[in-house]
Amino acid sequence: MKQIVVIGGGHAGIEAAHIAARMGMATTLLTMNLDQIGQMSCNPSIGGVGKGHMVRELDALGGAMGRLIDATGIHFRILNESRGVAVRGPRAQADKVKYRIAARHLLEHAPNLRLRQGTAAALLWTEGTRGLKGVELLDGSVLPCDAVVVTSGTFLNGRILIGERRMEAGRAGEPASTHLAEQLKSLGLRCRRLKTGTSPRLARASIDFHRLEVQPGDAPPRPFSFFSPGIPQPQVPCHIVHTTAETEAIVRENLPKSSLYGGHIEGVGPRYCPSIEDKFVKFPDKGRHQIFVEPESLETEEIYLAGLSTSMPPEVQLRMVRSLPGFEVAEILRPGYAIEYDSFDPLQLRRDLAVDEVEGVWFAGQINGTTGYEEAAGQGLLAGLNAVRWLRGQEPVILGRDQAYLGVMVDDLVTKGTDEPYRMLTARAEHRLGLACDVADARLLAVAREIGALTSRELALVEAKVERRERLRTQCDAAWVTQTSPFGPIATGAGLRLDAGLALSDLLRRQQMGPAEADVCLALLEGWAEPQGGWNPAWERDLLLFDLRYAPYRDREARLLEGHRAWDHVRIPADFRLEHLHGLSREVLEKLTLHRPETLGQASRIPGVTPAAVTLLHLHIHRSERI
Amino acid sequence: MRVSGTGLAARLAPLLSLPEPRRASLRTLRWEGFREQALVLFFPAPASYTGEDLVEFQVHGNPLLVRRLVERLGSLGVRLAEPGEFTRRALLNGKQGLLEAEALRDLVGAETDTQIRLAQARAGGLPSWLLESRQALAPWVARAEAAVDYGEEEGILLDLLVLNGDLAPLRSRFHVEQSRSRAARHLQDGLRLALVGRPNAGKSTLFNALAGEDRAIVTEIPGTTRDVLEVRCEWRGLPLRLYDTAGLRDTEDPVERLGVARVHPVLEGADLVLHLWPAPDPAPDPVLQAALAPFAGKVLEVRTFGDLAGAPGVAIAAHQGDLDALEVALRDRILGGLAPDACLGALATARQVALLDDLARQLDLLAGLAPGCPPELPASLLQGAWGLLARLTGEDRAERTLDELFSGFCLGK
């Protein structure tokens, strides 16, 4: 009987273990601390722009994160609502404590899944790096397995830095993992040091909340998961404060004491998650920076300051915090810090996230150089399911850039690599109009069926929704609107003249038909408002209007990208000898050899490889195929 | 003869020893009983046309000798180049930009002076307006992306009115370039004119006036028997492809005369069908008019042999050399009113014109967006335009976009 071991109980590990178990594979999740499964290292929130998209996508495929945040979220908000249906993304703050418990509960009750506490020391193969057979732990025991997913997060040779002090740790209060890191390096895998950081946590009672700006969550809160019945937790608002000139002055005068700026840190930091030192140094004209004041849990009095990531010595952090209005007597419970860790060059991965040079090993999460829980979770899901499929002799599931943000992320990592911690942004997706997260379940339905991780009830739910949408859309296309029809008065009310008749679809395409007018029209259609699991009339109306009004732009977007997509389907044979290609410059040859693209599409996305070079590659592949 | 490749000194050693770079030197090439004196030029990589080693042989002009030399080179592992292969290598080795390579290809294929001048005008690399387009678009692409991803938090707005106002000159420029490119494409291909008319309508006279005695290239059009001949020539700076429908010339039988069906493909492919009718007649032949009805949109009725004073429509007197009206008509109807010189430097290949059309359409769509629409729409259109621009210039997809994007904005937490 085949089995999988997942090393690491963070967000990537949870998804990998969860999906493998759901697919019926015997799975063991190994973690250095069972109590820390699902721990959120910094911001106690899930989702956001681009990230929220990935959470809904992995939910559509049977992942855990969406369900977990729905069960434990205490503040939900759709971000970027005004920016458009395709780019708006859900975000929620979690009760961190409950999230951990919910994650552990989910795993403990999953069939086919076992949990184990311990530290992985080495991977074992039967010969060289072929024939993976198990994971050796520090305590001497061996977990037998046929495939392993390494989701070690920031724990590989992790080192925390605060001011001038440094300590080996994977996270504050938790030891680092060194043996495994060293073994992986000794196999010749390329690695580099990355860094990330976190903000101080404060005692709630020491903050004057009356002086802070309040930001309420959405009411009612909208779940992430397509399968959540609702949001059980009581909801709380979050608060906002801004840095002051004094804050800036304190940071500037103490820059040499910061681990980052004092020259104590090696790694490269995340550009889209800058420390407060970064912010003041790089954007001196900005004046005030926004800080979100978030409760970590309803069970504790701990407050997280989002946007104040720092590696200043604790006494400087205290002064910084106390310079914020309302925080004059704030107390720090845990100081912020920077952490450096080993991560491995994702160019060494295949598109299914398997490590190319060794057999039976998958890498997912921060180990690949990403930052963020959602990025990690997405990779964990894909690595886990592909490890299972590999063991079963099935083709891997590779999501296209036009199918999901998950596809964009993996392709970016595996094809282009990353110089700094990779964070998802909608700007990275060129098929953006077609990747709205609210329809991720419909869009990925076929893939979900293929993977087989959703229950038949869940699949039926999505199928029913899709079918109902199509039915109603057909009705819309067929319903004829004239002055005397029931729709007539609604149109006039919206300021439209109906000289000739037109289809309801066309009427709804007009900008003057707002959500209210659309609701009234749709209510006249048979079967629109019938209650059904997963069917929310207001949301469906939004999606229908989006579909009607955006179709031409979406089609155009897709058409402009067609040429590229065709290239994605041209495989570069694994044994293709690049060196025998005439006419490629040495530079391009080097890049192709380093990045090892599997398709022409991938090759075209490698920086520095011109369309001309790809065309040449294509010609050669054609030619060698004919022989 | 020109040879390009890596390590040519070693490869060609059995045949000759290469001279000093860039010094034309006499060498005796010996092989299998042959002896040939050649002037040899050597350009070592990377400072050559292709970026690889390049060797040129100037040999005596005997075709058989040349063939034998080619065979000898073949035995040394040198094969005949495919059409355009030298330029392709230059392209891949970064010695040529994509637009320049296309211009060069068109230069090699040029058949008339105007076509040569047009191709040469494009050989200088990226036209400045393309570079300016990139500069004009970049900040808006950046702003749109920032507005979409970070807008709400950081208060970054995308004002559609300002955007469209700012890009209006660019949009106009694209439209102008579209006209120029379409005209340039016609000039590149040659303006296809089908000459149709009853016998003695003046076709031969006009034909001779346009084609002249020299510089005319005559070919039979396959599939139309001997009914149609294509003559390529240049007249008043306009490259022309004249199609003389000879089948309509020779017979007396009215049905035969109107053998339009036989010449149908030519009429389909023509840019303009010149229906010639001679001055003494009060009007063009109605039977012929009816036969040409399917092509009504591109039929130009030309009165020939006319006394030009007060003549309606387009009238010429080819026998007297009065062809101005025709020249004006051709420019107006096919070139959108532009003179050939006005098209110098315009993008002209099918690929370029298609991309330019898409690019202009992107900006048109942007201009057509309703003011209240969500930023993701303009962002998508801008991103599309950016990608098209990159494809037009042949550069890879704008990888640096994210860097440019966010260098101006303080983002993230």
Interface residues (C-beta under 8 A of the other chain):
Chain A: V49 G50 L79 N80 E81 S82 R83 G84 V85 A86 V87 P270 R271 Y272 C273 P274 K279 K282 F283 K286 H289 Q290 F292 A306 G307 S309 K416 R423 L425 T426 A427 R428 E430 R432 L433 Q511 Y550 Y553 R556 E557 L560 L561 G583 L584 S585 V588 S604 R605 P607 G608 V609 T610 P611 A612 A613 L616
Chain B: G51 E85 R88 R89 L91 L92 N93 G94 L98 E145 A147 V148 D149 Y150 G151 E152 E153 E154 D358 L365 A370 G372 C373 P374 P375 E376 L377 A379 S380 L381 Q383 G384 G387 L388 R391 G394 E395 D396 R397 E399 T401 L402 L405 F406 C410 L411 G412 K413
